[in-house]
Amino acid sequence: MKAKILELLRRKGDYVSGQELCTILQVSRTAVWKAMQSLQKEGYRIEAVRNRGYRLVEDVPCSDASTEANSLKPAPDIYSKNEILSRLSEESGVSSVVFLDTVDSTNSECVRRYEAGAAPGLLVASDDQSLGRGRRGRTWISPPGCNVYFSFLCRPDVKPEKAPMLTLLMALAVCMGMEKIRYGEVLRTSGRQKKTVRDQASPMIKWPNDIVISGRKCCGMLTEMSCEPDYIRHVVIGVGINVRHHGFDPSIADTAISLDDALGLSVKRSLLVAEIMNEFGPLLKRFEKEGNLGFIRNAYLDRLANAGKTVRVLDPAGEYEGRARGISETGELLVELEDGSIREVNSGEVSVRGIYGYV
């Protein structure tokens, strides 16, 4: 009920009477009042005015004389199940949300809940991971209180061999979600028009599963699948995003960046998760219909950090270099060799000049 109340208050943008909330939610005034009290304890600024109702105060004018006159003090960063639910669209594909203060791994938790009967559409988010995982068995450092860790359980209507393409879909959704927040905050706080060109603060995709800003990694993804030869039981897509700067581990200090620092904003974590899923849901639906990634090739290329740059492909058969020219309809990286031929890369590691210290 609290998620629905938040959704209704945000949609109205003004006072909503207690009676109207009772009618919509089919609950008593006492139930509404208790829900409001609970939301206030969680950190929400909710005004209650007699004969007018309730109003959610998202942002308030900043009283600091050193700031711009039209600047706003952002609402608290409330990272919770109800906050995520209240911001999800019907097209997100999310049917249920589980939020945990701490977990070993959100991917592992998704699998456990699937085995216990959870249906596809489950989103598991956490404030902390004790055993976060990256590709090829790497550790994903997951401190509490500053970042986003979530996994989405789905059963796409495609053949198992097409499941790896979901990582590319999620990478695009992450970029689009970050862009919505960035441009939305610019418009809200300063009235400036949305930028239409890429710049140093633009999130870009390092094929196949990283998001970089200004040449530093801010997000990684891990896709895992359980299947039969011709049938997918489930796919779990895990996403980890550096949101707040927390003093990076020395092993990644030179290659990592936080979203707040990169964008110069205070990003709300629940909003970030919701906006990413609001973008991913329609992409997944279109992918199931099309059966390939042809429909995202232009949008992906526009955000491909590797595009036009020299890459080194660490192939088991021997390393080679070429220029990245985009992706194929099935998600391979297209690399143009010195002789002009195109090679499709679908496995192995790819290092990119200018990213992660590779020069």
Protein Blocks (a to p, Z undefined) as FASTA:
>chain_A
ZZmmmmmmmmnopacdfklmmmmnopafklmmmmmmmmmmnopacdddehkbpaddfbac
dfbfkbcfkbccdddddddfklmmmmpcfklopabdcddfbdfblklmmmmmmmnopaeh
iacddfbdfkbcceehiacdddehkaccddddddddbdfklmmmmmmmmmmmmmmmmmmm
mmmmmmmmnopacdfbdcfklccdddfkbcceehiafbdcdddddddfkbcfbdcddddd
dfbdghiafklmmmgccfklmnopacdfklmmmmmmmmmmmmmmmmmmnopaklmmmmmm
mmmmkgopacddddfkbpcddddebjcfkopacdddfkopacddfedjdddehiahiZZ
